[in-house]
Amino acid sequence: SDVYKRQRLETLLSENEGRSPLPNLVSTARTSDDVSCKVCFSLDYEPVMISGMSHQICRECFQTYLETQVNNGQVEGLKCPHCNLQLNEEMLKRFLSTEVMGKYRRFMQNLALSKDKRTKYCPKPQCSRPLLANGENTIRCPDCETEVCGKCGRAAHGKIPCEK
């Protein structure tokens, strides 16, 4: 059953790339007993509540969707698959385990770092710590003590010009 749910969710996501996989289904309450989860089709489910709105998706399917997105690194602009609402960290905490939330935060941090032109990475392969260059010619990695050029991000090379 879990395999089926995951496959059904992946099918919905791939068929509706860039759009909400469950368009136009927002309701404020379950109106009849024949309303099913739009992913697993279960009739016996508690609909997910987000921002005071009931969704025609069960908690288990919603969690699977969120976990899949996070595990695949798809954290930027994460939206509800039901109503396309942008999900924030507080909303995600209600549905994700501590482990998956930690992964979410690491992906978000790496995303922010990748967008900051001042970010350099320690060139030592065993380290690779992100470093912030604030105009310094040389940065020292606090983890491994490697000196890094603040302009090109390679190992510090003194007065020798940066390679292009």
C-alpha positions in Angstrom: 0.0 0.0 0.0 2.8 2.4 0.8 4.6 1.6 -2.5 1.3 2.2 -4.3 0.8 5.6 -2.5 4.4 6.6 -3.3 4.0 5.6 -7.0 0.6 7.4 -7.3 2.1 10.6 -5.7 5.1 10.4 -8.1 2.7 10.0 -11.1 0.7 13.0 -10.0 3.8 15.1 -9.5 5.3 14.1 -12.9 2.0 14.6 -14.8 1.6 18.1 -13.3 5.2 19.4 -13.2 5.2 23.1 -12.4 1.5 23.1 -11.4 -0.3 21.8 -8.4 -0.9 18.1 -8.9 -4.3 18.5 -7.3 -5.8 21.6 -8.8 -9.2 23.2 -7.7 -9.8 20.9 -4.8 -9.8 23.3 -1.9 -12.7 22.8 0.4 -13.3 24.0 3.9 -14.6 20.7 5.2 -15.4 17.2 4.2 -18.9 17.4 2.8 -19.7 13.7 2.4 -18.5 10.2 3.3 -17.5 9.5 -0.4 -14.8 12.1 -0.5 -11.4 10.3 -0.7 -7.8 11.3 -0.5 -6.8 12.4 -4.0 -3.5 10.4 -3.9 -4.3 7.0 -2.2 -8.1 7.2 -2.6 -8.6 6.2 1.0 -12.1 7.1 2.3 -11.1 6.7 5.9 -8.6 9.6 6.4 -8.2 12.8 8.3 -7.7 15.6 5.8 -4.6 17.8 6.1 -5.3 21.3 7.6 -3.1 24.1 6.3 -3.9 27.8 7.1 -7.4 26.8 8.2 -8.2 25.0 5.0 -9.0 21.3 4.7 -7.3 19.5 1.9 -8.4 16.3 0.1 -5.1 14.6 0.9 -4.4 12.5 3.9 -1.6 13.2 6.3 0.4 10.2 5.3 0.3 11.1 1.6 1.1 14.7 2.4 4.1 13.6 4.5 5.3 11.3 1.8 5.1 14.2 -0.7 7.1 16.5 1.6 9.7 13.9 2.4 10.1 13.1 -1.3 10.6 16.8 -2.1 13.1 17.3 0.7 15.0 14.1 0.0 15.3 15.1 -3.7 16.6 18.6 -2.7 13.5 20.3 -4.0 13.1 22.8 -1.1 13.1 26.1 -2.8 9.6 27.4 -3.2 8.1 24.2 -1.7 4.3 24.4 -2.2 1.3 22.4 -1.1 0.4 19.8 -3.8 -3.2 20.5 -3.2 -3.6 24.3 -3.2 -0.2 25.6 -4.3 0.2 27.6 -1.1 3.9 28.4 -0.4 4.9 26.3 2.7 7.1 27.8 5.3 9.3 26.1 7.9 6.6 26.3 10.7 4.1 24.5 8.5 6.7 21.8 7.5 7.6 21.2 11.2 4.0 19.8 11.7 4.5 17.1 9.2 8.2 16.2 9.0 10.5 14.3 11.4 13.4 16.0 13.1 15.8 14.2 10.7 14.0 15.4 7.6 13.6 18.9 9.0 17.4 18.9 9.5 17.9 17.9 5.9 15.5 20.7 4.8 17.4 23.3 6.8 20.8 22.1 5.3 19.4 22.3 1.8 18.0 25.8 2.4 21.3 26.9 3.9 23.2 25.5 1.0 20.8 27.2 -1.4 21.3 30.6 0.3 25.1 30.1 0.3 25.1 29.2 -3.4 23.3 32.5 -4.2 25.8 34.6 -2.3 28.7 35.6 -4.5 30.9 36.0 -1.4 30.6 32.3 -0.6 33.8 30.3 -1.2 34.4 26.7 -0.2 37.5 25.3 1.5 39.5 23.6 -1.3 40.6 20.8 0.9 38.6 17.7 -0.3 38.1 16.3 3.2 36.7 19.6 4.4 34.8 21.7 1.8 33.4 24.0 4.5 31.6 27.1 3.1 33.4 30.3 3.9 32.3 33.9 3.6 34.7 36.3 1.9 34.1 39.8 3.0 36.8 41.4 0.8 39.7 39.7 2.5 42.5 38.5 0.2 43.0 35.4 2.4 40.5 33.5 4.5 41.5 30.8 7.0 39.2 27.8 7.2 38.2 27.5 10.9 37.9 23.7 10.6 41.1 22.6 8.9 43.2 25.8 9.0 43.6 25.9 5.2 44.2 29.3 3.8 41.9 30.2 0.9 42.0 33.0 -1.6 39.0 35.3 -0.9 38.7 36.2 -4.5 38.9 33.0 -6.5 38.2 30.4 -3.7 41.3 28.3 -4.5 44.1 27.6 -2.1 45.8 30.9 -1.1 48.4 31.9 -3.7 49.9 35.0 -2.2 50.7 37.8 -4.7 50.3 35.5 -7.7 47.2 36.6 -9.7 44.1 34.4 -9.6 43.7 32.0 -12.5 40.8 32.6 -14.8 
